[in-house]
């Protein structure tokens, strides 16, 4: 019995570790939880650098940045540029001017600076105090439903959380862990005196017993 309980707990811990690693790479101010506390969404960071020029006063398709080293990994279907994301609604609302650009069209590998070309004109809201820019993928959601914890991707930016999610593996849904009786997420945003914290609670079914696992993830990144 003890061995079986340990096996079930290990499955839950692997799922916790997978989620925590991804959440630590979330774009600042992109984490949000739905009204049921059963789903958490964030925008994953894929790369980054410092920019030398971005369109702020007028819209443009051109960004100049110190070499990112990301040219070989560029995916023009999902990759975008984010600059100084400070307001959650602006991250997901598709605002223009706003902190999230349209898709990246080209990113040639040059030294010492690279010229990033966007698929359409965009205007950022403001400069980053550190001239920091991020290359981000499309949003990702972890969500509990009917005994499973799912991971969703490739559904795009949506102002309303959960408006549309893929329903098949091919479209972007995968199972993280099964045999659950519940899962909840809580996010405490960062303040000037402390980092943000994501609290994860999983209830795993082990025969006739339920094992509760609690996990906290420190969100240290800043815009």
MARBA-3410 file (N, C-alpha, C, O; in Angstrom, 1 decimal):
223
0.8,-1.2,0.0,0.0,0.0,0.0,0.9,1.3,0.0,0.6,2.2,-0.7 ~ 1.9,1.2,0.8,2.8,2.4,0.9,3.5,2.6,-0.4,3.6,3.8,-0.9 ~ 3.9,1.5,-1.1,4.5,1.6,-2.4,3.6,2.2,-3.4,4.0,3.0,-4.3 ~ 2.3,1.8,-3.4,1.4,2.3,-4.4,1.1,3.8,-4.2,0.9,4.5,-5.1 ~ 1.0,4.2,-2.9,0.8,5.6,-2.6,2.0,6.4,-3.1,1.8,7.5,-3.6
3.2,5.9,-2.9,4.4,6.6,-3.4,4.4,6.7,-4.9,4.8,7.7,-5.4 ~ 3.9,5.7,-5.6,3.9,5.7,-7.0,2.9,6.8,-7.5,3.3,7.5,-8.4 ~ 1.8,6.8,-6.9,0.8,7.8,-7.3,1.3,9.2,-7.0,1.1,10.1,-7.8 ~ 1.9,9.4,-5.9,2.4,10.7,-5.5,3.5,11.1,-6.5,3.6,12.3,-6.8 ~ 4.3,10.2,-6.9,5.4,10.5,-7.9,4.9,11.0,-9.2,5.4,11.9,-9.8
3.8,10.4,-9.6,3.1,10.8,-10.9,2.7,12.3,-10.7,2.9,13.1,-11.7 ~ 2.1,12.6,-9.6,1.6,14.0,-9.4,2.8,15.0,-9.3,2.7,16.1,-9.8 ~ 3.9,14.5,-8.7,5.1,15.4,-8.6,5.7,15.7,-9.9,6.2,16.8,-10.2 ~ 5.7,14.7,-10.8,6.2,14.9,-12.1,5.4,15.9,-12.9,5.9,16.8,-13.6 ~ 4.1,15.8,-12.7,3.2,16.8,-13.4,3.4,18.2,-12.8,3.4,19.2,-13.5
3.6,18.3,-11.5,3.9,19.6,-10.8,5.1,20.2,-11.3,5.2,21.4,-11.6 ~ 6.2,19.4,-11.5,7.5,19.9,-11.9,7.4,20.4,-13.4,8.0,21.4,-13.7 ~ 6.7,19.7,-14.2,6.5,20.1,-15.6,5.8,21.5,-15.6,6.3,22.3,-16.4 ~ 4.7,21.6,-14.9,4.0,22.9,-14.9,4.9,24.0,-14.3,4.9,25.1,-14.9 ~ 5.6,23.7,-13.2,6.4,24.8,-12.6,7.5,25.3,-13.5,7.8,26.5,-13.6
8.1,24.4,-14.3,9.2,24.8,-15.2,8.7,25.7,-16.3,9.3,26.7,-16.6 ~ 7.5,25.4,-16.8,6.9,26.3,-17.8,6.5,27.6,-17.2,6.7,28.6,-17.8 ~ 5.9,27.6,-16.0,5.4,28.8,-15.4,6.5,29.8,-15.1,6.3,31.0,-15.1 ~ 7.7,29.2,-14.8,8.8,30.1,-14.5,9.3,30.8,-15.7,10.0,31.9,-15.6 ~ 8.9,30.4,-16.9,9.3,31.0,-18.1,8.2,31.9,-18.7,8.2,32.2,-19.9
7.2,32.2,-17.9,6.0,33.0,-18.3,6.4,34.4,-18.5,7.2,35.0,-17.8 ~ 5.8,35.0,-19.6,6.0,36.4,-19.8,5.5,37.2,-18.6,4.4,36.9,-18.1 ~ 6.2,38.2,-18.1,5.7,39.0,-17.0,4.3,39.5,-17.2,4.0,40.0,-18.3 ~ 3.5,39.4,-16.2,2.1,39.9,-16.2,1.3,39.3,-17.2,0.3,39.9,-17.8 ~ 1.6,38.0,-17.5,0.7,37.2,-18.5,0.0,36.1,-17.8,-0.8,35.4,-18.5
0.2,35.9,-16.5,-0.5,34.7,-15.8,-1.9,35.2,-15.4,-2.0,36.2,-14.8 ~ -2.8,34.3,-15.7,-4.2,34.6,-15.2,-4.9,33.2,-15.0,-4.6,32.2,-15.6 ~ -5.8,33.3,-14.0,-6.6,32.1,-13.6,-8.1,32.4,-13.8,-8.5,33.5,-13.6 ~ -8.8,31.3,-14.2,-10.2,31.5,-14.5,-11.1,31.6,-13.2,-10.5,31.4,-12.1 ~ -12.4,31.8,-13.4,-13.2,32.0,-12.2,-13.4,30.8,-11.4,-13.8,30.9,-10.2
-13.2,29.6,-12.0,-13.3,28.3,-11.2,-12.0,27.9,-10.5,-12.0,27.0,-9.7 ~ -10.9,28.6,-10.8,-9.6,28.3,-10.3,-9.1,26.9,-10.7,-8.2,26.3,-10.2 ~ -9.7,26.4,-11.8,-9.3,25.1,-12.3,-8.4,25.2,-13.6,-8.0,24.2,-14.1 ~ -8.2,26.4,-14.1,-7.4,26.7,-15.3,-6.5,27.8,-15.0,-6.8,28.8,-14.4 ~ -5.3,27.7,-15.6,-4.3,28.8,-15.5,-3.7,29.0,-16.9,-3.3,28.0,-17.5
-3.5,30.2,-17.3,-3.0,30.5,-18.6,-1.9,31.5,-18.5,-1.8,32.3,-17.6 ~ -0.9,31.4,-19.4,0.3,32.2,-19.5,0.8,32.3,-20.9,0.5,31.4,-21.7 ~ 1.7,33.2,-21.1,2.4,33.3,-22.4,3.8,32.9,-22.2,4.6,33.6,-21.4 ~ 4.3,31.9,-22.9,5.7,31.4,-22.7,6.7,32.2,-23.4,6.5,32.6,-24.6 ~ 7.8,32.5,-22.7,9.0,33.2,-23.4,9.8,32.1,-24.1,10.2,31.1,-23.5
10.2,32.5,-25.3,11.1,31.6,-26.1,12.5,32.1,-26.3,13.4,31.4,-26.5 ~ 12.6,33.4,-26.2,13.9,34.1,-26.3,13.8,35.5,-25.9,12.8,36.0,-25.5 ~ 14.9,36.3,-26.1,14.9,37.7,-25.8,16.2,38.3,-26.0,17.2,37.7,-26.2 ~ 16.2,39.6,-25.9,17.5,40.4,-26.0,17.2,41.8,-25.6,16.2,42.1,-24.9 ~ 18.0,42.7,-26.0,17.8,44.2,-25.8,17.6,44.8,-27.2,18.4,44.5,-28.1
16.7,45.7,-27.3,16.5,46.3,-28.6,17.2,47.7,-28.7,17.5,48.3,-27.6 ~ 17.5,48.1,-29.9,18.1,49.4,-30.1,17.0,50.4,-30.6,17.1,51.6,-30.5 ~ 16.0,49.9,-31.3,14.9,50.7,-31.7,13.6,49.9,-31.9,13.6,48.8,-32.4 ~ 12.5,50.5,-31.4,11.2,49.9,-31.6,10.2,51.0,-32.0,10.4,52.1,-31.7 ~ 9.1,50.6,-32.7,8.1,51.7,-33.1,7.3,52.1,-31.9,6.5,51.3,-31.4
7.4,53.3,-31.5,6.6,53.8,-30.4,5.8,55.0,-30.8,4.6,55.1,-30.5 ~ 6.4,56.0,-31.5,5.6,57.2,-31.9,4.7,56.9,-33.1,3.6,57.4,-33.1 ~ 5.2,56.0,-34.0,4.3,55.7,-35.1,4.5,54.2,-35.4,5.5,53.6,-35.0 ~ 3.5,53.6,-36.0,3.5,52.1,-36.2,4.5,51.8,-37.3,4.8,52.6,-38.2 ~ 5.1,50.6,-37.2,6.1,50.2,-38.2,6.2,48.6,-38.1,5.7,48.0,-37.2
6.9,48.0,-39.1,7.1,46.6,-39.1,8.5,46.2,-38.7,8.8,45.0,-38.7 ~ 9.3,47.2,-38.3,10.7,46.9,-38.1,11.1,47.2,-36.7,10.8,48.2,-36.0 ~ 11.9,46.2,-36.1,12.5,46.3,-34.8,14.0,46.0,-35.0,14.3,45.0,-35.6 ~ 14.8,46.7,-34.3,16.2,46.5,-34.4,16.7,46.0,-33.0,16.4,46.7,-32.0 ~ 17.4,44.9,-32.9,17.7,44.3,-31.6,19.2,43.8,-31.6,19.7,43.4,-32.7
19.8,43.8,-30.5,21.1,43.2,-30.3,20.9,41.7,-30.6,19.9,41.1,-30.2 ~ 21.9,41.1,-31.2,21.7,39.7,-31.7,21.0,38.8,-30.7,21.5,38.7,-29.5 ~ 19.9,38.2,-31.1,19.1,37.3,-30.2,19.6,35.9,-30.2,19.3,35.2,-29.2 ~ 20.2,35.4,-31.3,20.5,34.0,-31.4,19.3,33.1,-31.6,19.4,31.9,-31.4 ~ 18.2,33.7,-32.0,17.0,33.0,-32.1,16.6,32.7,-33.6,15.6,32.0,-33.8
17.4,33.2,-34.5,17.0,33.1,-35.9,16.7,31.6,-36.4,15.8,31.4,-37.1 ~ 17.5,30.7,-35.9,17.3,29.3,-36.3,16.1,28.6,-35.7,15.7,27.5,-36.2 ~ 15.5,29.2,-34.7,14.4,28.6,-34.0,13.1,29.3,-34.3,12.0,29.0,-33.8 ~ 13.1,30.4,-35.2,11.9,31.2,-35.5,10.8,30.3,-36.1,11.0,29.5,-37.0 ~ 9.6,30.5,-35.5,8.4,29.9,-36.0,7.4,31.0,-36.4,6.8,31.7,-35.5
7.2,31.3,-37.7,6.4,32.4,-38.1,4.9,32.2,-37.9,4.1,33.1,-38.1 ~ 4.5,31.0,-37.4,3.1,30.8,-37.1,2.8,31.2,-35.7,1.6,31.5,-35.5 ~ 3.7,31.3,-34.8,3.4,31.6,-33.4,4.2,32.7,-32.8,3.7,33.3,-31.8 ~ 5.4,32.9,-33.2,6.4,33.8,-32.5,6.0,35.3,-32.7,5.7,35.8,-33.8 ~ 6.1,36.0,-31.6,5.8,37.5,-31.6,6.9,38.2,-30.7,7.7,37.5,-30.0
6.9,39.5,-30.7,7.7,40.3,-29.8,6.9,40.9,-28.8,5.8,41.5,-29.0 ~ 7.4,40.9,-27.5,6.7,41.6,-26.4,7.7,42.6,-25.8,8.9,42.3,-25.6 ~ 7.2,43.8,-25.5,8.0,44.8,-24.9,7.2,45.5,-23.7,6.1,46.0,-23.9 ~ 7.8,45.4,-22.5,7.3,46.1,-21.3,5.8,45.8,-21.1,5.0,46.7,-21.0 ~ 5.5,44.5,-20.9,4.1,44.1,-20.6,3.8,44.4,-19.1,4.3,43.7,-18.3
2.9,45.3,-18.9,2.6,45.7,-17.5,1.2,45.5,-17.1,0.8,45.5,-15.9 ~ 0.3,45.4,-18.1,-1.2,45.3,-17.8,-1.7,44.0,-18.5,-1.5,43.8,-19.7 ~ -2.3,43.1,-17.7,-2.7,41.8,-18.2,-3.7,41.9,-19.4,-3.5,41.2,-20.3 ~ -4.6,42.8,-19.3,-5.6,42.9,-20.4,-5.0,43.3,-21.7,-5.5,42.9,-22.8 ~ -3.9,44.1,-21.6,-3.2,44.5,-22.9,-2.4,43.3,-23.5,-2.2,43.3,-24.7
-2.0,42.3,-22.7,-1.3,41.2,-23.1,-2.2,40.3,-24.0,-1.8,39.8,-25.1 ~ -3.4,40.1,-23.6,-4.3,39.2,-24.3,-5.4,39.9,-25.2,-6.0,39.2,-26.0 ~ -5.5,41.2,-25.0,-6.6,41.8,-25.8,-6.2,42.2,-27.2,-7.1,42.7,-27.9 ~ -5.0,42.0,-27.6,-4.6,42.4,-29.0,-4.6,43.8,-29.2,-4.8,44.3,-30.3 ~ -4.2,44.6,-28.2,-4.2,46.1,-28.3,-3.1,46.6,-29.2,-2.0,46.0,-29.3
-3.4,47.6,-30.0,-2.5,48.3,-30.8,-2.8,49.8,-30.8,-3.8,50.2,-31.4 ~ -2.0,50.6,-30.2,-0.7,50.3,-29.5,-0.9,49.3,-28.3,-1.9,49.3,-27.6 ~ 0.1,48.4,-28.2,0.1,47.4,-27.1,1.5,46.8,-27.0,2.3,47.0,-27.8 ~ 1.6,45.9,-25.9,2.9,45.3,-25.7,3.2,44.1,-26.5,4.4,43.7,-26.5 ~ 2.2,43.5,-27.2,2.5,42.3,-28.0,2.3,42.6,-29.5,1.3,43.2,-29.9
3.4,42.3,-30.2,3.4,42.6,-31.7,2.6,41.6,-32.5,2.2,40.5,-31.9 ~ 2.3,41.8,-33.7,1.9,40.8,-34.6,2.9,39.7,-34.8,4.0,39.8,-34.2 ~ 2.7,38.7,-35.6,3.6,37.6,-35.8,4.9,38.2,-36.4,4.9,39.1,-37.2 ~ 6.0,37.5,-36.1,7.3,37.9,-36.7,7.4,37.2,-38.1,7.1,36.0,-38.2 ~ 7.7,38.0,-39.1,7.8,37.5,-40.5,9.2,37.0,-40.8,9.3,35.9,-41.3
10.2,37.8,-40.4,11.6,37.4,-40.6,12.5,37.8,-39.5,12.2,38.8,-38.8 ~ 13.5,37.0,-39.2,14.5,37.3,-38.2,15.9,36.8,-38.7,16.3,35.7,-38.3 ~ 16.5,37.5,-39.6,17.8,37.1,-40.1,18.9,37.1,-39.0,18.9,38.0,-38.2 ~ 19.8,36.2,-39.1,20.9,36.1,-38.2,22.1,37.0,-38.6,22.8,36.7,-39.6 ~ 22.2,38.2,-38.0,23.3,39.1,-38.3,24.0,39.6,-37.1,23.5,39.4,-36.0
25.2,40.1,-37.2,26.0,40.6,-36.1,26.4,42.0,-36.3,26.8,42.4,-37.4 ~ 26.4,42.9,-35.3,26.0,42.6,-33.9,24.5,42.9,-33.6,24.0,42.6,-32.5 ~ 23.8,43.4,-34.6,22.3,43.7,-34.4,21.5,42.9,-35.5,22.0,42.6,-36.6 ~ 20.3,42.6,-35.1,19.4,41.9,-36.0,18.2,42.8,-36.3,17.7,43.5,-35.4 ~ 17.7,42.8,-37.5,16.5,43.5,-37.9,15.3,42.6,-38.0,15.2,41.7,-38.8
14.4,42.7,-37.0,13.2,41.9,-37.0,12.1,42.5,-37.8,11.8,43.7,-37.5 ~ 11.5,41.8,-38.7,10.4,42.3,-39.5,9.1,41.6,-39.1,9.0,40.4,-39.0 ~ 8.1,42.4,-38.7,6.8,41.9,-38.3,5.9,41.7,-39.5,6.1,42.3,-40.6 ~ 4.9,40.9,-39.4,4.0,40.6,-40.5,3.0,41.8,-40.8,2.5,41.8,-41.9 ~ 2.9,42.7,-39.9,2.1,43.9,-40.2,2.5,45.0,-39.2,3.3,44.8,-38.3
2.1,46.2,-39.5,2.5,47.4,-38.7,2.0,47.2,-37.2,1.0,46.7,-37.0 ~ 2.9,47.7,-36.3,2.5,47.7,-34.9,3.2,48.9,-34.2,4.3,49.3,-34.6 ~ 2.5,49.3,-33.1,3.1,50.4,-32.3,3.1,50.0,-30.9,2.0,49.6,-30.3 ~ 4.2,50.0,-30.2,4.3,49.6,-28.8,3.9,50.8,-27.9,4.0,51.9,-28.3 ~ 3.4,50.5,-26.7,2.9,51.5,-25.9,4.0,52.4,-25.3,3.9,53.6,-25.3
5.1,51.8,-24.9,6.2,52.6,-24.3,7.5,51.8,-24.3,7.5,50.6,-24.6 ~ 8.6,52.5,-24.1,9.9,51.9,-24.0,10.0,51.1,-22.7,9.3,51.4,-21.7 ~ 10.8,50.1,-22.8,11.2,49.4,-21.5,12.3,50.1,-20.9,13.3,50.5,-21.6 ~ 12.3,50.3,-19.6,13.4,51.0,-18.9,14.8,50.4,-19.1,15.8,51.1,-19.1 ~ 14.8,49.1,-19.3,16.0,48.4,-19.6,16.2,48.0,-21.0,17.1,47.3,-21.4
15.3,48.6,-21.9,15.3,48.3,-23.3,15.2,46.7,-23.6,15.9,46.2,-24.5 ~ 14.4,46.1,-22.7,14.3,44.6,-22.8,13.2,44.2,-23.7,12.1,44.8,-23.7 ~ 13.4,43.2,-24.5,12.4,42.7,-25.4,12.4,41.1,-25.2,13.4,40.5,-25.0 ~ 11.2,40.6,-25.4,11.0,39.1,-25.3,10.5,38.6,-26.7,9.7,39.3,-27.3 ~ 10.9,37.4,-27.0,10.2,36.7,-28.1,9.3,35.6,-27.5,9.8,34.8,-26.7
8.1,35.7,-27.8,7.1,34.8,-27.1,6.3,33.9,-28.1,6.2,34.2,-29.2 ~ 5.9,32.8,-27.5,5.0,31.9,-28.3,3.6,32.2,-28.0,3.3,33.2,-27.3 ~ 2.6,31.4,-28.6,1.2,31.6,-28.3,0.9,31.2,-26.9,1.7,30.4,-26.3 ~ -0.2,31.6,-26.3,-0.5,31.3,-24.9,-0.7,29.8,-24.7,-1.0,29.0,-25.6 ~ -0.5,29.4,-23.4,-0.6,28.0,-23.0,-1.5,28.0,-21.8,-1.5,28.8,-20.9
-2.4,26.9,-21.7,-3.3,26.8,-20.6,-3.2,25.4,-20.0,-3.1,24.4,-20.7 ~ -3.1,25.3,-18.7,-3.3,24.1,-17.9,-4.7,24.1,-17.3,-5.0,25.1,-16.7 ~ -5.5,23.0,-17.6,-6.8,23.1,-17.1,-7.3,21.7,-16.7,-7.1,20.7,-17.4 ~ -8.1,21.7,-15.6,-8.6,20.4,-15.1,-10.0,20.2,-15.7,-10.8,21.1,-15.8 ~ -10.3,18.9,-16.0,-11.6,18.6,-16.5,-11.9,17.1,-16.5,-11.1,16.3,-17.1
-12.9,16.6,-15.8,-13.4,15.2,-15.8,-12.3,14.2,-15.5,-12.1,13.2,-16.2 ~ -11.5,14.5,-14.4,-10.5,13.6,-14.0,-9.1,13.7,-14.6,-8.2,13.0,-14.3 ~ -9.0,14.7,-15.6,-7.7,14.9,-16.3,-7.2,16.3,-16.1,-8.0,17.2,-15.9 ~ -5.9,16.4,-16.1,-5.3,17.8,-16.2,-4.7,17.9,-17.7,-3.9,17.1,-18.1 ~ -5.2,18.8,-18.4,-4.9,19.0,-19.8,-3.9,20.2,-20.0,-3.9,21.1,-19.2
-3.1,20.1,-21.0,-2.3,21.3,-21.5,-2.8,21.6,-22.9,-2.8,20.8,-23.8 ~ -3.1,22.9,-23.0,-3.7,23.4,-24.3,-2.7,24.4,-24.9,-2.1,25.2,-24.2 ~ -2.5,24.4,-26.2,-1.7,25.3,-27.0,-2.3,25.5,-28.4,-3.2,24.9,-28.8 ~ -1.7,26.5,-29.1,-2.0,26.7,-30.5,-3.5,27.2,-30.7,-4.1,27.0,-31.8 ~ -4.0,27.9,-29.7,-5.4,28.4,-29.9,-5.4,29.9,-30.0,-6.4,30.5,-30.2
-4.2,30.6,-29.9,-4.1,32.0,-30.1,-4.4,32.9,-28.9,-4.9,32.4,-27.9 ~ -4.3,34.1,-29.1,-4.5,35.1,-28.0,-6.0,35.4,-28.0,-6.6,35.8,-29.0 ~ -6.6,35.3,-26.8,-8.1,35.5,-26.7,-8.3,36.5,-25.5,-7.8,36.2,-24.4 ~ -9.1,37.5,-25.6,-9.3,38.4,-24.6,-10.1,37.8,-23.4,-9.8,38.1,-22.2 ~ -11.0,36.8,-23.7,-11.7,36.1,-22.7,-11.1,34.7,-22.6,-11.0,33.9,-23.5
-10.7,34.4,-21.3,-10.0,33.2,-21.1,-10.9,32.0,-21.3,-12.0,31.9,-20.8 ~ -10.4,31.0,-22.1,-11.2,29.8,-22.4,-12.3,29.9,-23.4,-13.2,29.1,-23.5 ~ -12.2,31.0,-24.2,-13.3,31.2,-25.2,-13.2,30.1,-26.3,-14.3,29.7,-26.8 ~ -12.0,29.6,-26.6,-11.9,28.5,-27.5,-10.6,27.7,-27.2,-9.6,28.3,-27.2 ~ -10.7,26.4,-27.1,-9.5,25.6,-26.9,-9.6,24.4,-27.8,-10.7,23.9,-28.1
-8.4,23.8,-28.2,-8.4,22.6,-29.0,-9.0,21.4,-28.3,-8.9,21.3,-27.1 ~ -9.6,20.5,-29.0,-10.2,19.3,-28.4,-9.5,18.0,-28.8,-10.0,17.0,-28.3 ~ -8.5,18.1,-29.6,-7.8,16.9,-30.0,-6.3,17.1,-29.8,-5.8,18.2,-29.7 ~ -5.5,16.0,-29.7,-4.1,16.1,-29.6,-3.5,16.8,-30.8,-2.6,17.6,-30.6 ~ -3.9,16.5,-32.0,-3.4,17.1,-33.2,-3.6,18.6,-33.2,-2.7,19.4,-33.7
-4.7,19.1,-32.6,-5.0,20.5,-32.6,-4.3,21.3,-31.5,-4.2,22.5,-31.5 ~ -3.7,20.5,-30.5,-3.0,21.2,-29.4,-3.4,20.9,-28.0,-3.1,21.6,-27.1 ~ -4.1,19.7,-27.8,-4.5,19.3,-26.4,-3.7,18.0,-26.1,-3.7,17.1,-26.9 ~ -3.1,18.0,-24.9,-2.5,16.8,-24.4,-2.8,16.6,-22.9,-3.1,17.6,-22.2 ~ -2.7,15.4,-22.5,-2.9,15.0,-21.1,-1.6,15.1,-20.3,-0.6,14.5,-20.7
-1.7,15.9,-19.2,-0.5,16.0,-18.3,-0.6,14.9,-17.3,0.4,14.2,-17.0 ~ -1.7,14.7,-16.6,-1.9,13.6,-15.6,-3.4,13.3,-15.5,-4.2,14.1,-15.8 ~ -3.6,12.0,-15.2,-5.0,11.5,-15.1,-5.3,11.0,-13.7,-4.5,11.2,-12.8 ~ -6.4,10.4,-13.5,-6.8,9.9,-12.2,-6.9,11.0,-11.1,-6.3,10.9,-10.0 ~ -7.5,12.1,-11.5,-7.6,13.3,-10.5,-9.1,13.4,-10.1,-10.0,13.1,-10.9
-9.3,13.8,-8.9,-10.6,14.2,-8.4,-10.8,15.7,-8.4,-11.9,16.2,-8.1 ~ -9.7,16.4,-8.6,-9.7,17.9,-8.7,-8.4,18.5,-8.8,-7.3,17.9,-8.6 ~ -8.3,19.8,-9.3,-7.1,20.5,-9.4,-7.5,22.0,-9.4,-8.4,22.4,-10.0 ~ -6.7,22.8,-8.6,-7.0,24.2,-8.5,-5.6,25.0,-8.6,-4.6,24.5,-8.3 ~ -5.8,26.2,-9.1,-4.6,27.1,-9.2,-5.0,28.4,-8.6,-6.1,28.9,-8.7
-4.0,29.0,-7.9,-4.2,30.4,-7.4,-2.9,31.2,-7.7,-1.8,30.7,-7.6 ~ -3.1,32.4,-8.2,-2.0,33.3,-8.5,-2.0,34.5,-7.6,-3.0,35.3,-7.6 ~ -0.9,34.8,-6.9,-0.8,36.0,-6.2,0.2,36.9,-6.9,1.4,36.5,-6.9 ~ -0.2,38.0,-7.5,0.7,38.8,-8.3,1.9,39.4,-7.5,1.8,39.5,-6.3 ~ 2.9,39.7,-8.2,4.1,40.3,-7.5,3.8,41.7,-7.1,2.9,42.4,-7.6
4.5,42.2,-6.1,4.4,43.6,-5.6,5.8,44.1,-5.5,6.8,43.4,-5.9 ~ 6.0,45.3,-5.0,7.3,45.9,-4.9,8.1,45.2,-3.9,9.4,45.4,-3.9 ~ 7.5,44.5,-3.0,8.3,43.9,-1.9,8.4,42.4,-2.0,9.2,41.8,-1.2 ~ 7.8,41.7,-3.0,7.9,40.3,-3.1,7.6,39.8,-4.5,7.0,40.6,-5.3 ~ 8.0,38.6,-4.8,7.7,38.0,-6.1,6.3,37.5,-6.2,5.6,37.3,-5.2
5.9,37.2,-7.4,4.6,36.5,-7.6,4.7,35.1,-7.2,5.8,34.5,-7.3 ~ 3.5,34.5,-6.9,3.5,33.1,-6.5,2.3,32.4,-7.1,1.2,32.9,-7.1 ~ 2.5,31.2,-7.8,1.5,30.4,-8.3,1.3,29.2,-7.3,2.3,28.5,-7.0 ~ 0.1,28.9,-6.8,-0.1,27.8,-5.9,-0.9,26.8,-6.7,-2.0,27.1,-7.2 ~ -0.4,25.5,-6.7,-1.1,24.4,-7.4,-1.5,23.4,-6.4,-0.7,23.0,-5.5
-2.7,22.9,-6.5,-3.3,21.9,-5.7,-3.8,20.8,-6.6,-4.7,21.0,-7.4 ~ -3.3,19.5,-6.4,-3.8,18.4,-7.2,-4.4,17.3,-6.2,-3.7,17.1,-5.1 ~ -5.5,16.8,-6.5,-6.1,15.7,-5.7,-6.1,14.4,-6.6,-6.9,14.3,-7.5 ~ -5.2,13.5,-6.2,-5.0,12.2,-7.0,-5.8,11.1,-6.4,-5.7,10.9,-5.2 ~ -6.4,10.3,-7.2,-7.2,9.2,-6.7,-6.3,7.9,-6.7,-5.7,7.6,-7.7
-6.2,7.3,-5.5,-5.4,6.1,-5.4,-6.3,5.0,-4.8,-6.4,4.9,-3.6 ~ -6.9,4.2,-5.7,-7.9,3.2,-5.2,-9.0,3.9,-4.5,-9.7,4.7,-5.2 ~ -9.2,3.7,-3.3,-10.3,4.4,-2.6,-9.8,5.6,-1.8,-10.6,6.2,-1.1 ~ -8.6,5.9,-1.9,-8.0,7.1,-1.2,-7.8,8.2,-2.1,-7.7,8.1,-3.4 ~ -7.6,9.4,-1.5,-7.3,10.6,-2.3,-6.0,11.2,-1.7,-6.0,11.5,-0.5
-5.0,11.4,-2.5,-3.8,12.1,-2.1,-3.8,13.5,-2.6,-4.0,13.8,-3.7 ~ -3.5,14.4,-1.6,-3.5,15.9,-1.9,-2.1,16.3,-2.0,-1.3,16.1,-1.1 ~ -1.7,17.0,-3.2,-0.4,17.5,-3.3,-0.5,19.0,-3.5,-1.3,19.5,-4.3 ~ 0.3,19.8,-2.7,0.4,21.2,-2.8,1.7,21.6,-3.3,2.7,21.1,-2.9 ~ 1.8,22.7,-4.2,3.1,23.1,-4.7,3.0,24.6,-4.9,1.9,25.1,-5.3
4.1,25.3,-4.7,4.2,26.7,-4.9,5.3,27.0,-5.9,6.4,26.4,-5.8 ~ 5.0,27.9,-6.9,6.0,28.3,-7.9,6.3,29.8,-7.7,5.4,30.6,-7.8 ~ 7.5,30.1,-7.5,7.9,31.5,-7.4,8.1,32.1,-8.8,8.9,31.5,-9.6 ~ 7.4,33.2,-9.1,7.5,33.8,-10.4,8.4,35.0,-10.3,8.0,36.1,-9.8 ~ 9.7,34.9,-10.7,10.7,35.9,-10.4,10.8,36.9,-11.6,11.4,38.0,-11.3
10.4,36.6,-12.8,10.6,37.5,-13.9,9.9,38.8,-13.8,8.8,38.9,-13.2 ~ 10.5,39.9,-14.3,10.0,41.2,-14.3,10.0,41.8,-15.7,10.8,41.3,-16.6 ~ 9.1,42.7,-16.0,9.0,43.2,-17.4,10.3,44.0,-17.8,10.3,44.5,-19.0
END
